[in-house]
Amino acid sequence: MKGSYMNTHLGNITIDKEVIAQYAGSVAVECFGIVGMAGINMKDGLVKLLKKESITRGIQVSMHQNKLVLDFHVIIAYGVSILAVSNNLMENVKYKVEEFTGIGIDKINIYVEGVKVID
């Protein structure tokens, strides 16, 4: 299945996973302490900060028992609490994505791939 699927009394709705990832990514980068999404080069094991137009490469969307599972690969600002930033990210994404899609979220997994000093 390419995306999430819902049946309504008026018909069927399919939301592409790329749309959910794009929206979740835009919500994530608005959170305090998040520098951006991380892209991982599996061949070299290198992590790089993704540009805004390729933000979805740092997010994986899947379905588990008719609920979304989101995996975020992020780069966090140096000097902030990783726990506080992660909790803020989870709460904001859960609320906004559920409101946007109408689909519940089962899990949000956060993988901190790097830390960056902000000027």
MIROLO-642189 format. One line per field, with one value per atom (N, C-alpha, C, O): residue in one letter; atom name; x, y, z. Coordinates in nm, 4 decimals. Layout:
BEGIN
r A, ...
a CA, ...
X X, ...
Y Y, ...
Z Z, ...
This chain:
BEGIN
r M, M, M, M, K, K, K, K, G, G, G, G, S, S, S, S, Y, Y, Y, Y, M, M, M, M, N, N, N, N, T, T, T, T, H, H, H, H, L, L, L, L, G, G, G, G, N, N, N, N, I, I, I, I, T, T, T, T, I, I, I, I, D, D, D, D, K, K, K, K, E, E, E, E, V, V, V, V, I, I, I, I, A, A, A, A, Q, Q, Q, Q, Y, Y, Y, Y, A, A, A, A, G, G, G, G, S, S, S, S, V, V, V, V, A, A, A, A, V, V, V, V, E, E, E, E, C, C, C, C, F, F, F, F, G, G, G, G, I, I, I, I, V, V, V, V, G, G, G, G, M, M, M, M, A, A, A, A, G, G, G, G, I, I, I, I, N, N, N, N, M, M, M, M, K, K, K, K, D, D, D, D, G, G, G, G, L, L, L, L, V, V, V, V, K, K, K, K, L, L, L, L, L, L, L, L, K, K, K, K, K, K, K, K, E, E, E, E, S, S, S, S, I, I, I, I, T, T, T, T, R, R, R, R, G, G, G, G, I, I, I, I, Q, Q, Q, Q, V, V, V, V, S, S, S, S, M, M, M, M, H, H, H, H, Q, Q, Q, Q, N, N, N, N, K, K, K, K, L, L, L, L, V, V, V, V, L, L, L, L, D, D, D, D, F, F, F, F, H, H, H, H, V, V, V, V, I, I, I, I, I, I, I, I, A, A, A, A, Y, Y, Y, Y, G, G, G, G, V, V, V, V, S, S, S, S, I, I, I, I, L, L, L, L, A, A, A, A, V, V, V, V, S, S, S, S, N, N, N, N, N, N, N, N, L, L, L, L, M, M, M, M, E, E, E, E, N, N, N, N, V, V, V, V, K, K, K, K, Y, Y, Y, Y, K, K, K, K, V, V, V, V, E, E, E, E, E, E, E, E, F, F, F, F, T, T, T, T, G, G, G, G, I, I, I, I, G, G, G, G, I, I, I, I, D, D, D, D, K, K, K, K, I, I, I, I, N, N, N, N, I, I, I, I, Y, Y, Y, Y, V, V, V, V, E, E, E, E, G, G, G, G, V, V, V, V, K, K, K, K, V, V, V, V, I, I, I, I, D, D, D, D
a N, CA, C, O, N, CA, C, O, N, CA, C, O, N, CA, C, O, N, CA, C, O, N, CA, C, O, N, CA, C, O, N, CA, C, O, N, CA, C, O, N, CA, C, O, N, CA, C, O, N, CA, C, O, N, CA, C, O, N, CA, C, O, N, CA, C, O, N, CA, C, O, N, CA, C, O, N, CA, C, O, N, CA, C, O, N, CA, C, O, N, CA, C, O, N, CA, C, O, N, CA, C, O, N, CA, C, O, N, CA, C, O, N, CA, C, O, N, CA, C, O, N, CA, C, O, N, CA, C, O, N, CA, C, O, N, CA, C, O, N, CA, C, O, N, CA, C, O, N, CA, C, O, N, CA, C, O, N, CA, C, O, N, CA, C, O, N, CA, C, O, N, CA, C, O, N, CA, C, O, N, CA, C, O, N, CA, C, O, N, CA, C, O, N, CA, C, O, N, CA, C, O, N, CA, C, O, N, CA, C, O, N, CA, C, O, N, CA, C, O, N, CA, C, O, N, CA, C, O, N, CA, C, O, N, CA, C, O, N, CA, C, O, N, CA, C, O, N, CA, C, O, N, CA, C, O, N, CA, C, O, N, CA, C, O, N, CA, C, O, N, CA, C, O, N, CA, C, O, N, CA, C, O, N, CA, C, O, N, CA, C, O, N, CA, C, O, N, CA, C, O, N, CA, C, O, N, CA, C, O, N, CA, C, O, N, CA, C, O, N, CA, C, O, N, CA, C, O, N, CA, C, O, N, CA, C, O, N, CA, C, O, N, CA, C, O, N, CA, C, O, N, CA, C, O, N, CA, C, O, N, CA, C, O, N, CA, C, O, N, CA, C, O, N, CA, C, O, N, CA, C, O, N, CA, C, O, N, CA, C, O, N, CA, C, O, N, CA, C, O, N, CA, C, O, N, CA, C, O, N, CA, C, O, N, CA, C, O, N, CA, C, O, N, CA, C, O, N, CA, C, O, N, CA, C, O, N, CA, C, O, N, CA, C, O, N, CA, C, O, N, CA, C, O, N, CA, C, O, N, CA, C, O, N, CA, C, O, N, CA, C, O, N, CA, C, O, N, CA, C, O, N, CA, C, O, N, CA, C, O, N, CA, C, O, N, CA, C, O, N, CA, C, O, N, CA, C, O, N, CA, C, O, N, CA, C, O, N, CA, C, O, N, CA, C, O, N, CA, C, O, N, CA, C, O
X 0.0849, 0.0000, 0.0891, 0.1849, 0.0570, 0.1392, 0.1144, 0.2014, 0.0007, -0.0294, -0.1309, -0.1614, -0.1835, -0.2862, -0.4227, -0.4451, -0.5123, -0.6387, -0.7522, -0.7456, -0.8574, -0.9740, -1.1016, -1.1106, -1.1981, -1.3307, -1.4245, -1.4271, -1.5005, -1.6020, -1.7357, -1.7423, -1.8412, -1.9733, -1.9876, -2.0780, -1.8988, -1.9030, -1.8092, -1.8239, -1.7128, -1.6169, -1.4868, -1.4791, -1.3848, -1.2544, -1.1582, -1.1654, -1.0683, -0.9654, -0.8309, -0.8117, -0.7377, -0.6015, -0.5071, -0.5103, -0.4227, -0.3238, -0.1869, -0.1488, -0.1136, 0.0184, 0.1132, 0.1068, 0.2006, 0.2965, 0.3882, 0.4325, 0.4165, 0.5018, 0.4360, 0.5044, 0.3048, 0.2308, 0.2398, 0.2630, 0.2216, 0.2300, 0.3715, 0.3895, 0.4718, 0.6113, 0.6441, 0.7133, 0.5958, 0.6212, 0.5598, 0.6240, 0.4369, 0.3695, 0.4378, 0.4631, 0.4674, 0.5337, 0.6705, 0.7105, 0.7421, 0.8727, 0.8634, 0.9467, 0.7625, 0.7460, 0.7087, 0.7499, 0.6315, 0.5989, 0.7248, 0.7485, 0.8047, 0.9245, 1.0266, 1.0819, 1.0523, 1.1552, 1.1115, 1.1947, 0.9821, 0.9341, 0.9594, 0.9521, 0.9890, 1.0092, 1.1430, 1.2432, 1.1430, 1.2643, 1.3684, 1.3374, 1.4914, 1.6018, 1.6273, 1.7311, 1.5340, 1.5537, 1.6203, 1.5641, 1.7407, 1.8114, 1.7566, 1.7413, 1.7268, 1.6719, 1.6697, 1.7017, 1.6314, 1.6277, 1.7655, 1.8399, 1.7972, 1.9267, 1.9097, 1.8191, 1.9969, 2.0036, 2.1254, 2.2338, 2.1087, 2.2179, 2.2620, 2.1808, 2.3900, 2.4466, 2.4869, 2.5900, 2.4075, 2.4309, 2.5661, 2.6302, 2.6086, 2.7343, 2.8533, 2.9420, 2.8542, 2.9666, 2.9393, 3.0322, 2.8126, 2.7776, 2.7807, 2.7874, 2.7760, 2.7818, 2.6420, 2.5450, 2.6343, 2.5080, 2.5199, 2.6214, 2.4172, 2.4201, 2.2859, 2.1819, 2.2900, 2.1701, 2.0993, 2.1588, 1.9709, 1.8947, 1.8391, 1.8031, 1.8326, 1.7710, 1.6197, 1.5656, 1.5528, 1.4079, 1.3318, 1.2319, 1.3771, 1.3042, 1.3209, 1.2437, 1.4205, 1.4375, 1.4168, 1.4740, 1.3353, 1.3108, 1.2510, 1.2734, 1.1764, 1.1078, 1.2031, 1.1643, 1.3264, 1.4228, 1.4648, 1.5178, 1.4422, 1.4762, 1.3602, 1.3710, 1.2485, 1.1289, 1.0765, 1.0676, 1.0425, 0.9805, 0.8399, 0.8197, 0.7441, 0.6045, 0.5598, 0.5787, 0.5000, 0.4451, 0.3150, 0.2836, 0.2401, 0.1137, 0.1275, 0.1873, 0.0710, 0.0692, -0.0684, -0.1018, -0.1478, -0.2831, -0.3675, -0.4292, -0.3684, -0.4458, -0.4051, -0.4847, -0.2836, -0.2295, -0.0927, -0.0245, -0.0542, 0.0733, 0.1893, 0.1759, 0.3024, 0.4294, 0.5256, 0.5494, 0.5807, 0.6703, 0.8095, 0.8261, 0.9097, 1.0499, 1.1169, 1.1180, 1.1725, 1.2413, 1.3907, 1.4331, 1.4699, 1.6156, 1.6496, 1.6393, 1.6904, 1.7051, 1.8457, 1.9244, 1.8738, 1.9938, 1.9448, 1.8584, 2.0009, 1.9557, 2.0607, 2.1801, 2.0144, 2.1039, 2.1891, 2.1423, 2.3139, 2.4059, 2.3604, 2.3222, 2.3647, 2.3373, 2.1940, 2.1629, 2.1061, 1.9676, 1.9484, 2.0255, 1.8462, 1.8150, 1.7522, 1.6476, 1.8166, 1.7647, 1.6285, 1.5388, 1.6130, 1.4855, 1.3740, 1.2650, 1.4000, 1.2985, 1.2621, 1.1445, 1.3625, 1.3373, 1.2587, 1.1659, 1.2953, 1.2257, 1.0801, 0.9908, 1.0565, 0.9185, 0.8354, 0.7203, 0.8933, 0.8241, 0.7922, 0.6821, 0.8888, 0.8693, 0.7567, 0.6698, 0.7584, 0.6547, 0.5154, 0.4211, 0.5024, 0.3710, 0.3188, 0.2025, 0.4042, 0.3602, 0.3229, 0.2189, 0.4075, 0.3815, 0.2561, 0.1721, 0.2424, 0.1240, -0.0031, -0.0950, -0.0094, -0.1298, -0.1590, -0.2708, -0.0592, -0.0825, -0.1059, -0.1895, -0.0339, -0.0523, -0.1868, -0.2548, -0.2255, -0.3567, -0.4687, -0.5685, -0.4528, -0.5539, -0.5584, -0.6665, -0.4424, -0.4309, -0.4864, -0.5578, -0.4537, -0.4903, -0.6164, -0.6838, -0.6492, -0.7604, -0.7236, -0.8111, -0.5948, -0.5457, -0.4656, -0.3833, -0.4893, -0.4158, -0.2707, -0.2361, -0.1855, -0.0440, -0.0162, -0.0479, 0.0432, 0.0794, 0.2130, 0.2241, 0.3142, 0.4479, 0.5157, 0.4930, 0.5998, 0.6918, 0.8298, 0.8568, 0.9162, 1.0526, 1.1462, 1.1392, 1.2336, 1.3270, 1.4694, 1.5111, 1.5417, 1.6815, 1.7648, 1.7603, 1.8401, 1.9253, 2.0533, 2.1332, 2.0713, 2.1849, 2.3024, 2.4125, 2.2787, 2.3878, 2.3489, 2.2320, 2.4511, 2.4340, 2.5082, 2.6182, 2.4476, 2.5102, 2.5084, 2.4088, 2.6201, 2.6293, 2.5602, 2.5888, 2.4697, 2.3962, 2.4641, 2.4927, 2.4892, 2.5528, 2.4567, 2.4937
Y -0.1172, 0.0000, 0.1230, 0.1315, 0.2178, 0.3365, 0.4399, 0.5229, 0.4369, 0.5358, 0.4831, 0.3638, 0.5738, 0.5317, 0.5401, 0.6226, 0.4546, 0.4346, 0.4401, 0.3755, 0.5177, 0.5267, 0.5104, 0.5554, 0.4458, 0.4350, 0.5315, 0.5355, 0.6083, 0.6952, 0.6628, 0.5863, 0.7204, 0.6945, 0.7557, 0.7182, 0.8500, 0.9117, 0.8461, 0.8657, 0.7684, 0.7045, 0.6753, 0.6788, 0.6465, 0.6095, 0.7276, 0.8094, 0.7353, 0.8385, 0.7695, 0.6866, 0.8036, 0.7529, 0.8712, 0.9640, 0.8671, 0.9731, 0.9111, 0.8167, 0.9630, 0.9129, 0.9345, 1.0370, 0.8371, 0.8472, 0.9677, 1.0253, 1.0056, 1.1215, 1.2507, 1.3403, 1.2595, 1.3772, 1.3839, 1.4907, 1.2706, 1.2672, 1.3020, 1.3777, 1.2474, 1.2760, 1.4236, 1.4832, 1.4824, 1.6253, 1.7123, 1.8049, 1.6828, 1.7614, 1.7409, 1.8375, 1.6165, 1.5873, 1.6541, 1.7038, 1.6556, 1.7220, 1.8710, 1.9302, 1.9329, 2.0775, 2.1123, 2.2165, 2.0264, 2.0462, 2.0290, 2.1061, 1.9282, 1.8973, 2.0102, 2.0449, 2.0678, 2.1719, 2.3018, 2.3890, 2.3161, 2.4322, 2.4184, 2.5173, 2.2974, 2.2729, 2.3298, 2.3215, 2.3869, 2.4415, 2.3319, 2.2235, 2.3602, 2.2666, 2.1740, 2.1081, 2.1678, 2.0833, 2.1688, 2.2687, 2.1284, 2.1989, 2.1566, 2.2392, 2.0276, 1.9763, 1.8256, 1.7602, 1.7717, 1.6268, 1.5800, 1.6538, 1.4564, 1.3990, 1.2985, 1.2152, 1.3072, 1.2074, 1.1208, 1.1724, 0.9910, 0.8997, 0.8294, 0.7689, 0.8375, 0.7654, 0.6277, 0.6139, 0.5268, 0.3925, 0.3363, 0.2611, 0.3719, 0.3209, 0.3690, 0.2907, 0.4993, 0.5573, 0.5736, 0.5964, 0.5624, 0.5848, 0.7317, 0.7644, 0.8199, 0.9645, 1.0209, 0.9756, 1.1209, 1.1889, 1.3308, 1.3967, 1.3791, 1.5180, 1.5833, 1.5175, 1.7137, 1.7935, 1.8083, 1.8523, 1.7708, 1.7779, 1.9177, 1.9868, 1.9583, 2.0861, 2.0730, 1.9624, 2.1861, 2.1874, 2.1086, 2.0439, 2.1129, 2.0444, 1.8913, 1.8197, 1.8412, 1.6955, 1.6458, 1.5448, 1.7174, 1.6883, 1.5497, 1.4895, 1.4993, 1.3708, 1.2523, 1.1436, 1.2704, 1.1599, 1.1265, 1.0181, 1.2178, 1.1928, 1.1372, 1.1216, 1.1071, 1.0603, 0.9342, 0.9286, 0.8341, 0.7140, 0.7028, 0.7189, 0.6753, 0.6609, 0.5196, 0.4705, 0.4541, 0.3203, 0.3084, 0.3930, 0.2025, 0.1763, 0.0508, -0.0481, 0.0562, -0.0593, -0.0640, 0.0235, -0.1640, -0.1803, -0.0537, -0.0032, -0.0043, 0.1140, 0.2415, 0.3349, 0.2470, 0.3684, 0.3947, 0.3030, 0.5220, 0.5612, 0.5355, 0.5481, 0.4997, 0.4913, 0.5830, 0.5643, 0.6821, 0.7788, 0.7647, 0.7612, 0.7567, 0.7524, 0.8808, 0.9097, 0.9570, 1.0819, 1.0641, 1.0152, 1.1034, 1.1080, 1.2568, 1.3253, 1.3061, 1.4510, 1.4901, 1.4094, 1.6177, 1.6823, 1.7881, 1.8697, 1.7853, 1.8721, 1.9793, 1.9575, 2.0953, 2.2063, 2.1715, 2.1077, 2.2145, 2.1911, 2.2697, 2.3862, 2.2057, 2.2739, 2.2649, 2.3172, 2.2007, 2.1863, 2.0454, 1.9545, 2.0285, 1.8983, 1.8104, 1.8440, 1.6983, 1.6068, 1.5528, 1.5382, 1.5233, 1.4724, 1.5752, 1.5408, 1.7007, 1.8060, 1.8304, 1.8447, 1.8350, 1.8564, 1.7393, 1.7595, 1.6174, 1.4983, 1.4938, 1.4636, 1.5237, 1.5262, 1.6321, 1.6074, 1.7503, 1.8584, 1.8170, 1.8412, 1.7551, 1.7082, 1.6052, 1.6135, 1.5084, 1.4042, 1.4620, 1.4258, 1.5512, 1.6102, 1.6929, 1.6795, 1.7792, 1.8643, 1.7826, 1.8061, 1.6868, 1.6056, 1.5213, 1.5136, 1.4583, 1.3753, 1.4568, 1.4154, 1.5721, 1.6544, 1.7025, 1.6873, 1.7600, 1.8215, 1.7197, 1.7426, 1.6083, 1.5073, 1.4360, 1.4092, 1.4054, 1.3431, 1.4376, 1.3940, 1.5657, 1.6640, 1.6768, 1.6878, 1.6756, 1.6922, 1.5718, 1.5884, 1.4502, 1.3301, 1.2616, 1.1926, 1.2794, 1.2064, 1.0629, 0.9819, 1.0314, 0.8968, 0.9047, 0.9946, 0.8118, 0.8093, 0.7699, 0.7038, 0.8115, 0.7764, 0.6746, 0.6967, 0.5633, 0.4577, 0.4890, 0.4824, 0.5229, 0.5487, 0.6598, 0.6781, 0.7335, 0.8281, 0.7932, 0.8085, 0.7465, 0.7113, 0.8217, 0.8663, 0.8654, 0.9726, 0.9182, 0.8638, 0.9344, 0.8943, 1.0219, 1.0890, 1.0544, 1.1729, 1.1319, 1.0543, 1.1850, 1.1465, 1.2420, 1.2123, 1.3576, 1.4519, 1.5726, 1.5951, 1.6500, 1.7739, 1.8810, 1.8578, 1.9994, 2.1083, 2.2353, 2.2673, 2.3073, 2.4355, 2.5402, 2.5525, 2.6152, 2.7190, 2.8535, 2.8881, 2.9281, 3.0610, 3.1631, 3.2791
Z 0.0000, 0.0000, 0.0000, 0.0768, -0.0861, -0.1024, 0.0067, 0.0331, 0.0691, 0.1718, 0.2696, 0.2718, 0.3514, 0.4463, 0.3795, 0.2910, 0.4227, 0.3537, 0.4549, 0.5595, 0.4240, 0.5121, 0.4302, 0.3160, 0.4906, 0.4305, 0.5027, 0.6257, 0.4274, 0.4860, 0.4220, 0.3258, 0.4747, 0.4168, 0.2770, 0.2023, 0.2408, 0.1088, 0.0076, -0.1131, 0.0569, -0.0330, 0.0384, 0.1612, -0.0406, 0.0129, 0.0057, -0.0860, 0.1034, 0.1065, 0.1204, 0.2094, 0.0321, 0.0396, 0.0531, -0.0277, 0.1562, 0.1765, 0.1530, 0.2222, 0.0570, 0.0242, 0.1425, 0.2104, 0.1660, 0.2760, 0.2602, 0.3596, 0.1381, 0.1110, 0.1615, 0.2109, 0.1489, 0.1975, 0.3502, 0.4069, 0.4154, 0.5617, 0.6065, 0.7019, 0.5384, 0.5735, 0.5537, 0.6363, 0.4465, 0.4196, 0.5285, 0.5780, 0.5654, 0.6698, 0.8051, 0.8772, 0.8395, 0.9670, 0.9732, 1.0785, 0.8623, 0.8570, 0.8765, 0.9450, 0.8168, 0.8336, 0.9771, 1.0282, 1.0424, 1.1840, 1.2690, 1.3620, 1.2368, 1.3155, 1.3134, 1.4177, 1.1970, 1.1893, 1.2562, 1.2811, 1.2856, 1.3601, 1.5104, 1.5833, 1.5574, 1.7004, 1.7464, 1.6753, 1.8648, 1.9242, 1.9422, 1.9918, 1.9021, 1.9205, 1.8037, 1.7986, 1.7094, 1.5912, 1.4834, 1.4387, 1.4422, 1.3355, 1.2006, 1.1106, 1.1862, 1.0613, 1.0603, 1.1596, 0.9467, 0.9284, 0.8824, 0.8179, 0.9170, 0.8805, 0.7686, 0.7711, 0.6713, 0.5658, 0.5919, 0.6188, 0.5843, 0.6154, 0.4886, 0.4186, 0.4595, 0.3467, 0.3979, 0.4637, 0.3688, 0.4209, 0.3750, 0.4485, 0.2563, 0.2023, 0.2852, 0.3190, 0.3179, 0.3909, 0.5395, 0.6170, 0.5809, 0.7201, 0.7587, 0.8772, 0.6607, 0.6865, 0.7069, 0.6462, 0.7939, 0.8215, 0.7693, 0.7920, 0.6993, 0.6534, 0.6782, 0.6797, 0.6975, 0.7172, 0.5831, 0.4848, 0.5803, 0.4554, 0.4341, 0.5294, 0.3088, 0.2748, 0.2849, 0.2851, 0.2933, 0.3146, 0.2075, 0.2387, 0.0827, -0.0246, -0.0211, -0.0849, 0.0525, 0.0617, 0.2047, 0.2455, 0.2789, 0.4209, 0.4439, 0.5489, 0.3485, 0.3683, 0.3704, 0.4131, 0.3255, 0.3289, 0.4716, 0.4961, 0.5664, 0.7049, 0.7865, 0.9081, 0.7188, 0.7882, 0.7186, 0.5959, 0.7986, 0.7444, 0.8026, 0.9229, 0.7163, 0.7574, 0.7264, 0.6152, 0.8256, 0.8032, 0.8818, 0.9656, 0.8536, 0.9221, 1.0070, 0.9647, 1.1280, 1.2168, 1.2820, 1.3619, 1.2494, 1.3023, 1.2826, 1.3763, 1.1593, 1.1183, 1.1908, 1.2004, 1.2416, 1.3021, 1.2412, 1.1954, 1.2417, 1.1834, 1.2779, 1.3997, 1.2212, 1.2929, 1.2175, 1.0982, 1.2877, 1.2261, 1.2851, 1.4071, 1.1981, 1.2391, 1.1905, 1.0709, 1.2837, 1.2515, 1.2737, 1.3784, 1.1758, 1.1891, 1.1913, 1.0896, 1.3090, 1.3274, 1.3684, 1.4179, 1.3458, 1.3974, 1.4956, 1.4631, 1.6153, 1.7241, 1.7501, 1.7294, 1.7957, 1.8284, 1.9503, 2.0445, 1.9463, 2.0572, 2.1799, 2.1691, 2.2960, 2.4214, 2.4702, 2.5773, 2.3959, 2.4407, 2.4967, 2.4660, 2.5780, 2.6344, 2.5265, 2.4709, 2.4976, 2.3964, 2.4388, 2.3557, 2.5666, 2.6168, 2.5992, 2.5533, 2.6352, 2.6221, 2.4761, 2.4427, 2.3895, 2.2464, 2.1884, 2.1101, 2.2263, 2.1757, 2.2213, 2.1421, 2.3482, 2.3988, 2.3283, 2.2925, 2.3083, 2.2375, 2.0940, 2.0446, 2.0281, 1.8906, 1.8839, 1.7971, 1.9754, 1.9757, 1.9978, 1.9275, 2.0946, 2.1248, 2.0087, 1.9706, 1.9511, 1.8397, 1.7174, 1.6558, 1.6821, 1.5628, 1.5825, 1.4928, 1.6985, 1.7247, 1.7090, 1.6384, 1.7740, 1.7689, 1.6262, 1.5769, 1.5609, 1.4299, 1.3187, 1.2312, 1.3206, 1.2155, 1.2317, 1.1326, 1.3553, 1.3767, 1.3346, 1.2773, 1.3627, 1.3221, 1.1701, 1.1122, 1.1052, 0.9602, 0.8843, 0.7854, 0.9305, 0.8552, 0.9056, 0.8291, 1.0326, 1.0909, 1.1265, 1.1570, 1.1226, 1.1536, 1.2834, 1.3005, 1.3734, 1.4994, 1.4792, 1.3813, 1.5734, 1.5687, 1.6776, 1.7944, 1.6384, 1.7323, 1.7994, 1.9218, 1.7199, 1.7725, 1.6945, 1.5749, 1.7661, 1.7035, 1.7571, 1.8762, 1.6690, 1.7062, 1.6602, 1.5456, 1.7492, 1.7157, 1.7246, 1.8269, 1.6159, 1.6096, 1.5959, 1.4928, 1.6998, 1.6960, 1.6250, 1.6775, 1.5051, 1.4208, 1.4329, 1.3865, 1.4957, 1.5099, 1.5916, 1.6226, 1.6258, 1.7016, 1.6250, 1.5749, 1.6160, 1.5406, 1.6239, 1.6888, 1.6214, 1.6891, 1.6028, 1.4837, 1.6633, 1.5908, 1.6177, 1.7323, 1.5110, 1.5254, 1.5788, 1.5969
